[in-house]
Amino acid sequence: MATGKYSRVDNRRSAASYCSTVTIVVFVALCLVGVWMMLSSSVVPVQNVDVAQENKSEVVKEEQVSETSEGNSKQFEDNPGDLPEDATKGDSNEGGNQVEEKQEEKSEEKSEEKIEEKTEDGSKTETEDGGSKTEEGESKGNDDSNSEDGEKKSEGDNEKKDDSGEGEGDNEKKSDDDNEQKAEKSDETKENTQIEEKVETTDKEQDSEKSENGQAVNQSSTEVFPSVAQSELLNETTVQNGLWSTQSAESKNEKEAQRSSDQQTGYNWKLCNSTAGPDFIPCLDNLQSIRSLQSTKHYEHRERHCPEEPPTCLLPLPEGYKRPIEWPTSREKIWYYNVPHTKLAEIKGHQNWVKVTGEFLTFPGGGTQFKHGALHYVDWIQESVPDIAWGKRSRVILDVGCGVASFGGFLFDRDVQAMSFAPKDEHEAQVQFALERGIPAISAVMGTQRLPYPNRVFDVVHCARCRVPWHIEGGKLLLELNRVLRPGGFFVWSATPVYQKKHDDVEIWEAMKELTEKICWKLVTINKDALNGIGAAIYRKPTTNECYEQRSQNDPPICDKSDDPNAAWKVPLQACLHKVPVDASERGSQWPEQWPARLDKAPYWLLSSQTGVYGKPAPEDFTADYEHWKRVVDKSYLNGMGINWSSVRNVMDMRSVYGGFAAALKDLKLWVMNIVTIDSPDTLPIIYERGLFGMYHDWCESFSTYPRSYDLLHADHLFSLLKKRCKLVAVVAEVDRILRPEGKLIVRDTVETINELESMLKSMQWEVRMTYSKDKEGLLCVQKSMWRPKETETVKYAIA
């Protein structure tokens, strides 16, 4: 071989040497072709044959740029500057000395590097652990084959090695690339996949993403969600996370698609057959459990009794159901056929609760205590005690025994949010009327358990003829109000014992007078409303423990130190008194800032020494969460999903943290029920502190609301957590129950969970408005349809 080489250099042209030269050249060419075929075959398992044309063009462009200069060759490196100098010399030393076969070989090597880096950068996020390991093994195998090829070239092809000296350089570069890729894989497993909450993308990373993906990245939102222009392009179920796919990712996606297809065909939805019919509330209409109660004197039959297995059937629609009337018109009238109940109109019509007017149910704005309108009554209360200061000092209130919630409905005009509740009792559908009107309310009762709210969160508690026996059994029920009322807050009691002199009223008044003195509530005023012919006593909770310590008798007793006043999920009531906090850094020791300043500012009792939900110091965590949701709502929800927000009134955040989602919607004419799940960090007090409201709930059970209550449900990483504890199909059936037809569901969760949910919702003929995924995180927006199944299923425990 050496003779052949030198004969070419010395231009010897003898016949014998000429034949020898031809033979050697042919042999060398065959060796090069063989090596090239081996190298190219190692690329085939990685490359995706269905790569889009724009991606191919990008790779070709980057290869051309990389061959121009050493600096540009680093353009497609994940960590530029990490490679040693000698590992890049092979690129810069290439020139006209290379034969055509060698150029093709080098191009294939570059293509292989590009493919491996793209796979690690993007589509590897789609693979399971097993897939990643297999892919890593393939990469190692390819590198080993390249190394063996290099040895063969060294032994049998000295001409090539001597000409360019690339054999050693190429092997070193591939070895370094391999080490770099391993390090990147190790780092990848440590990355947080939460969207934007724990990931802060720098400008440098955004520029790198532009280069790799060939598309613009919205730096203000870090492309967590698509823009308006992109949303139509991303309306697909499966979205690849990188420019290049892998065999393991393709196979995994296909298996998931087949599994989803099997599940979709396997869903057999049925219509619930229960005594309550279209108004079925599983945890309140469990007649089997109610019949087995030992006693009902403490309203046990109005409390929650959830079935062991939540229903998986769907509820029928009332005959003639129509799209609800929009706010604010809905405050005055609703469609009769949406809530076809007339009993309340018959017994309360004279008090201006509700009336039947043609095809509408109309609400004159009255109530038992405010026949001439709720707004007059609201202003009369503030005139009685100016310190109440609706919409400034007093922002979040609790309305006990709310009826059809006209009081809470007109408080919106004073920038106040009322958490209204009433039992599902003989006052037929009163809470359902409230929700259909666009007024927040739940079905609940003051019974044997604590209310599902934190302690010291309500600015005002209101009771207008709420029929609650506050004075009995040591004042246990009034002490529960004391638990949830903020120190310095007001209790407005508008009831007949305040202004009537009947025997029973006088007895109740004397009992209440004694009880309120024992718990140190100060009677601020007793005032009468001449227009409505009623009166109200307004009390104020103390801001110190001085009165408690000066009591001659410990009655009612101070609660034990072991008693946690924040514990509120299915905790029995106790007739004890919780002390007021005295530490200046403790929640409840100071009144929140006036509305709306309290919405944006972190509460004073969130300290930098505390760690927030997302790992930052608590005040920074609060601010980062708020900024995140403002960006998401502004960049995506309001403009990128095709939602007509003017028709959205009743909203629920099914898994709220700091209330950032609700706060970001503050300028819209809607309200948000913030749910803090019982297995999440207890951040509900923060939500109340900023002038919003919500409650605790376990989504493995039915929610205490009527069917068709909400226009929009929002679930941020809820369903993937519920899958570990509950049957997802039952949760989806509950979502269908509380969401109105044509209502929207927005889900942010893992891609796996999104795909499973999408399959389920499609089987109910819901319309998928948009799907989007990136880095194992997904977004889904769907709209509920009017479709109902034909086959029925009897809910045995709900049959009278």
GIBELJO-V138874 format. One record per backbone hydrogen bond with DSSP energy under -1.0 kcal/mol. CO is the residue of the C=O (numbers start at 1). NH is the residue of the N-H. Records with the same first field share a line. If there is no record, write none. Layout:
CO = NH + NH
This chain:
1 = 5
2 = 6
3 = 7
4 = 8
5 = 9
6 = 10
7 = 12
14 = 18
15 = 19
16 = 20
17 = 21
18 = 22
19 = 23
20 = 24
21 = 25
22 = 26
23 = 27
24 = 28
25 = 29
26 = 30
27 = 31
28 = 32
29 = 33
30 = 34
31 = 35
32 = 36
33 = 37
34 = 38
35 = 39
36 = 40
37 = 41
38 = 42
40 = 43
43 = 46 + 47
48 = 51
52 = 56
53 = 57
54 = 58
55 = 59
56 = 60
57 = 61
58 = 62
59 = 63
60 = 64
61 = 65
62 = 66
63 = 67
65 = 68 + 69
69 = 73
71 = 74
72 = 75
74 = 77
79 = 82
85 = 88
88 = 92
89 = 93
95 = 98
99 = 103
100 = 104
101 = 105
102 = 106
103 = 107
104 = 108
105 = 109
106 = 110
107 = 111
108 = 112
109 = 113
110 = 114
111 = 115
112 = 116
113 = 117
114 = 118
115 = 119
116 = 120
117 = 121
118 = 122
119 = 124
122 = 125
123 = 126
124 = 127
128 = 132
129 = 133
130 = 134
131 = 135
132 = 136
133 = 137
134 = 138
135 = 139
136 = 140
137 = 141
138 = 142
139 = 143
140 = 144
141 = 145
142 = 146
143 = 147
144 = 148
145 = 149
146 = 150
147 = 151
148 = 152
149 = 153
150 = 154
151 = 155
152 = 156
153 = 157
157 = 161
158 = 162
159 = 163
160 = 164
161 = 165
166 = 170
167 = 171
168 = 172
169 = 173
170 = 174
171 = 175
172 = 176
173 = 177
174 = 178
175 = 179
176 = 180
177 = 181
178 = 182
179 = 183
180 = 184
181 = 185
182 = 186
183 = 187
184 = 188
185 = 189
187 = 190
188 = 191
195 = 197
202 = 206
203 = 207
204 = 208
205 = 209
206 = 210
207 = 211
208 = 212
209 = 213
210 = 214
217 = 219
218 = 222 + 223
221 = 224
227 = 231
230 = 233 + 234
234 = 236
246 = 250
247 = 251
248 = 252
249 = 253
250 = 254
251 = 255
252 = 256
253 = 257
254 = 258
255 = 259
256 = 260
257 = 261
258 = 262
259 = 263
260 = 264
261 = 265
262 = 266
263 = 267
270 = 314
271 = 793
273 = 795
276 = 279
277 = 280
281 = 284 + 285
283 = 305
285 = 287
286 = 290
287 = 291
290 = 293
296 = 299
299 = 302
300 = 303
314 = 272
318 = 321
326 = 330
328 = 331
329 = 332 + 333
332 = 363
334 = 361
339 = 341
342 = 346
343 = 347
344 = 348
348 = 351 + 353
349 = 352
352 = 366
355 = 362
357 = 360
359 = 336
360 = 357
361 = 334
362 = 355
365 = 374
370 = 373
373 = 377
374 = 378
375 = 379
376 = 380
377 = 381
378 = 382
379 = 383
380 = 384
381 = 385
385 = 388
386 = 389
389 = 392 + 393 + 394
392 = 595
394 = 391
395 = 417
396 = 459
397 = 419
398 = 462
399 = 421
402 = 405
405 = 409
406 = 410
407 = 411
411 = 414 + 416
412 = 415
417 = 397
419 = 399
420 = 442
421 = 401 + 402
422 = 444
423 = 425
426 = 428
427 = 430
429 = 433
430 = 434
431 = 435
432 = 436
433 = 437
434 = 439
435 = 438
442 = 422
445 = 447
448 = 573
451 = 453
452 = 696
458 = 486
459 = 490
460 = 398
461 = 492
462 = 400
463 = 494
468 = 470
469 = 472
472 = 475
475 = 479
477 = 481
478 = 482
479 = 483
480 = 484
481 = 485
483 = 456
484 = 457 + 458
486 = 489
489 = 541
490 = 461
491 = 539
492 = 463
493 = 537
494 = 465
495 = 498
496 = 500
502 = 506
503 = 507
504 = 508
505 = 509
506 = 510
507 = 511
508 = 512
509 = 513
510 = 514
511 = 515
512 = 516
513 = 517
514 = 518
515 = 519
516 = 521
517 = 520
522 = 540
525 = 538
527 = 536
529 = 533 + 534
534 = 529
536 = 527
537 = 493
538 = 524 + 525
539 = 491
540 = 522
545 = 549
546 = 550
553 = 555
557 = 577
560 = 563
564 = 567
571 = 450
574 = 576
577 = 559
583 = 586
586 = 589
594 = 598
596 = 599
597 = 601
603 = 606
607 = 610
610 = 618
612 = 615
616 = 612
617 = 621
618 = 622
619 = 623
620 = 624
621 = 625
622 = 626
623 = 627
624 = 628
625 = 629
626 = 630
627 = 631
628 = 632
629 = 633
630 = 634
631 = 635
632 = 636 + 637
633 = 638
636 = 640
643 = 645
644 = 647
645 = 648
649 = 671
650 = 711 + 712
651 = 673
652 = 714
653 = 675
659 = 663
660 = 664
662 = 665
663 = 666
665 = 668
668 = 670
671 = 651
673 = 653
674 = 695
675 = 656
676 = 697
677 = 680
681 = 683
683 = 687
684 = 688
685 = 689
686 = 690
687 = 692
688 = 691
693 = 674
695 = 676
697 = 678
698 = 701
703 = 705
704 = 443
710 = 740
711 = 744
712 = 652
713 = 746
714 = 654
715 = 748
718 = 722
719 = 723
721 = 724
722 = 725 + 726
727 = 731
728 = 732
729 = 733
730 = 734
731 = 735
732 = 736
733 = 737
734 = 738
735 = 739
737 = 708
738 = 709 + 710
740 = 743
743 = 784
744 = 713
745 = 782
746 = 715
747 = 780
748 = 717
749 = 778
750 = 754
751 = 755
752 = 756
753 = 757
754 = 758
755 = 759
756 = 760
757 = 761
758 = 762
759 = 763
761 = 766
762 = 765
767 = 783
770 = 781
772 = 779
774 = 777
776 = 751
777 = 774
778 = 749
779 = 772
780 = 747
781 = 769 + 770
782 = 745
783 = 767
784 = 742
791 = 271
793 = 273
794 = 796
795 = 798
796 = 799
797 = 288
798 = 275
